[in-house]
Amino acid sequence: MASIIVILIVLVFDVLAFVLAIGAERRRSSAYVNVDLSGRPYCVYSSDASTAYGISAMLLLLAGQAVIMIVGRCFCCGRALSPGRWRAYSGVCFILCWITFVIAELCLLAGSVRNAYHTKYISSLREGPPSCAMLRKGVFAAGAAFTFRTALFSELHYVFYAKARDVASTPPPIIGGIGMTRMP
């Protein structure tokens, strides 16, 4: 049977990662052009909170994935599971869990790095206003969406893995038939 404590711990990690990813999308940096005293234009950036939110979401998602993989023995280590639908479901969810995890981590990491990047001064006003580097809208939102999918597939993987493990630990039923012992 699946452990409720493990499910709750991973659910808390993944929900917090999802909320932080949404917060990072809402608080991503914006920029505007300002001119200094010497007449050179430069970019002024707003708060950098979304970088911290994105990194925190990435670390929480990593912690949730690590808990599921340790408890589920990464699906390949430990005692063999008996063939059946639960093992098949667990295998499919395992693969989908890792695919969505990698995509979510890449979105959150790329968003955090790009959001932290700020351009500097541009040489003169004759060249035109500087192009202030800003993160595109939706990068953290994509990370949040894949964080949600990772949470779903990792929880399903663990539940199906636990069912497959329980089925493997029960002995097969005794079926009546002809015995193979000597007759007295």
C-alpha positions as CSV (number, residue, x, y, z in Angstrom):
1,M,0.0,0.0,0.0
2,A,1.2,3.5,-0.8
3,S,2.4,5.5,2.1
4,I,0.1,8.5,2.8
5,I,3.0,10.4,4.4
6,V,5.2,10.1,1.3
7,I,2.3,11.2,-0.9
8,L,1.6,14.2,1.3
9,I,5.3,15.2,1.5
10,V,5.7,15.1,-2.3
11,L,2.4,16.8,-2.8
12,V,3.4,19.7,-0.5
13,F,6.8,20.1,-2.3
14,D,5.1,20.0,-5.7
15,V,2.3,22.4,-4.8
16,L,4.8,24.9,-3.3
17,A,6.9,24.6,-6.5
18,F,3.8,25.3,-8.6
19,V,2.8,28.3,-6.5
20,L,6.4,29.7,-6.6
21,A,6.5,29.2,-10.4
22,I,3.2,31.1,-10.8
23,G,4.6,33.8,-8.5
24,A,7.7,34.1,-10.6
25,E,5.7,34.6,-13.7
26,R,3.7,37.4,-12.1
27,R,6.8,39.1,-10.7
28,R,9.2,38.8,-13.6
29,S,11.4,41.8,-14.2
30,S,10.3,44.7,-16.4
31,A,12.6,47.5,-17.7
32,Y,12.4,51.0,-19.0
33,V,15.0,53.4,-20.5
34,N,16.3,56.3,-18.4
35,V,18.9,58.9,-19.2
36,D,21.8,59.7,-16.8
37,L,23.3,63.2,-16.2
38,S,25.8,62.8,-19.1
39,G,23.0,62.0,-21.6
40,R,23.6,58.3,-22.0
41,P,20.6,56.1,-21.9
42,Y,20.5,53.1,-19.7
43,C,18.0,50.4,-18.6
44,V,16.3,50.5,-15.2
45,Y,15.0,47.1,-14.0
46,S,12.3,46.4,-11.5
47,S,12.5,43.8,-8.7
48,D,14.4,40.6,-9.2
49,A,12.1,38.5,-7.0
50,S,11.1,36.2,-9.8
51,T,14.6,34.9,-10.1
52,A,14.5,33.7,-6.4
53,Y,11.0,32.4,-6.9
54,G,12.1,30.4,-10.0
55,I,15.2,28.9,-8.3
56,S,13.1,28.0,-5.2
57,A,10.5,26.3,-7.3
58,M,13.2,24.4,-9.2
59,L,14.7,23.2,-5.9
60,L,11.4,22.2,-4.4
61,L,10.5,20.2,-7.6
62,L,13.9,18.5,-7.4
63,A,13.2,17.6,-3.7
64,G,9.8,16.1,-4.5
65,Q,11.3,14.1,-7.4
66,A,14.1,12.9,-5.2
67,V,11.7,11.7,-2.5
68,I,9.6,9.7,-5.1
69,M,12.7,8.2,-6.7
70,I,14.2,7.1,-3.4
71,V,11.0,5.6,-2.0
72,G,10.1,4.0,-5.4
73,R,13.7,2.8,-5.8
74,C,13.9,4.6,-9.1
75,F,11.6,1.8,-10.6
76,C,14.6,-0.3,-11.6
77,C,16.3,-1.1,-8.3
78,G,15.1,-3.4,-5.6
79,R,12.8,-6.4,-5.7
80,A,11.3,-7.2,-9.1
81,L,7.7,-6.4,-9.7
82,S,5.3,-8.9,-11.1
83,P,4.1,-8.4,-14.6
84,G,0.7,-6.8,-14.9
85,R,-1.3,-3.7,-15.5
86,W,0.0,-1.9,-12.3
87,R,3.6,-2.3,-13.4
88,A,2.8,-1.1,-16.9
89,Y,0.9,1.9,-15.5
90,S,3.8,2.6,-13.2
91,G,6.3,2.4,-16.0
92,V,4.4,4.8,-18.3
93,C,4.0,7.3,-15.4
94,F,7.7,6.9,-14.6
95,I,8.7,7.9,-18.1
96,L,6.2,10.7,-18.3
97,C,7.2,11.9,-14.9
98,W,10.9,12.2,-15.9
99,I,10.1,13.9,-19.2
100,T,7.9,16.5,-17.6
101,F,10.4,17.0,-14.7
102,V,13.2,17.7,-17.1
103,I,11.1,20.2,-19.1
104,A,9.9,21.9,-15.9
105,E,13.4,22.2,-14.5
106,L,14.7,23.6,-17.8
107,C,11.9,26.2,-18.0
108,L,12.4,27.3,-14.4
109,L,16.2,27.5,-14.8
110,A,16.2,29.3,-18.1
111,G,13.6,31.7,-16.8
112,S,15.6,32.4,-13.7
113,V,18.8,32.9,-15.6
114,R,17.2,35.1,-18.3
115,N,15.3,37.1,-15.7
116,A,18.5,37.9,-13.8
117,Y,20.3,39.1,-16.9
118,H,20.4,43.0,-17.1
119,T,21.9,45.0,-19.9
120,K,24.3,47.9,-19.2
121,Y,24.9,51.3,-20.6
122,I,24.7,51.9,-24.4
123,S,27.4,54.2,-25.8
124,S,25.3,57.2,-27.1
125,L,21.8,58.4,-27.8
126,R,22.7,58.6,-31.5
127,E,22.6,54.8,-31.8
128,G,19.0,54.8,-30.5
129,P,17.5,53.8,-27.3
130,P,19.0,50.7,-25.7
131,S,17.2,47.4,-26.0
132,C,16.6,46.3,-22.5
133,A,16.8,42.5,-22.1
134,M,13.7,41.1,-20.5
135,L,12.3,37.6,-20.0
136,R,9.5,36.7,-22.4
137,K,6.1,36.2,-21.0
138,G,5.1,32.6,-20.3
139,V,8.5,31.0,-19.5
140,F,7.7,30.6,-15.8
141,A,4.1,29.7,-16.7
142,A,5.3,26.8,-18.9
143,G,7.5,25.8,-15.9
144,A,4.4,25.9,-13.7
145,A,2.4,23.8,-16.1
146,F,5.1,21.2,-16.4
147,T,5.5,21.3,-12.6
148,F,1.8,20.4,-12.3
149,R,2.2,17.5,-14.8
150,T,5.3,16.3,-12.9
151,A,3.4,16.3,-9.7
152,L,0.5,14.3,-11.3
153,F,2.7,11.7,-12.9
154,S,5.0,11.2,-10.0
155,E,2.1,10.7,-7.6
156,L,0.5,8.2,-10.0
157,H,3.8,6.5,-10.5
158,Y,4.2,6.0,-6.8
159,V,0.7,4.7,-6.3
160,F,0.9,2.3,-9.2
161,Y,4.4,1.2,-8.1
162,A,3.0,0.5,-4.6
163,K,0.1,-1.6,-6.0
164,A,2.5,-3.5,-8.2
165,R,4.8,-4.1,-5.2
166,D,1.9,-5.4,-3.1
167,V,0.8,-7.7,-5.9
168,A,4.3,-9.1,-6.2
169,S,4.5,-9.8,-2.5
170,T,1.3,-11.9,-2.3
171,P,1.7,-15.6,-3.1
172,P,-0.3,-16.9,-6.1
173,P,-3.5,-18.6,-5.3
174,I,-3.5,-22.4,-4.9
175,I,-5.4,-23.9,-7.8
176,G,-6.8,-27.4,-7.3
177,G,-5.7,-30.1,-9.6
178,I,-3.8,-33.4,-9.8
179,G,-1.1,-33.7,-7.2
180,M,2.3,-34.8,-8.2
181,T,3.1,-36.9,-5.1
182,R,3.4,-40.7,-4.7
183,M,0.3,-42.7,-3.9
184,P,0.5,-44.8,-0.7
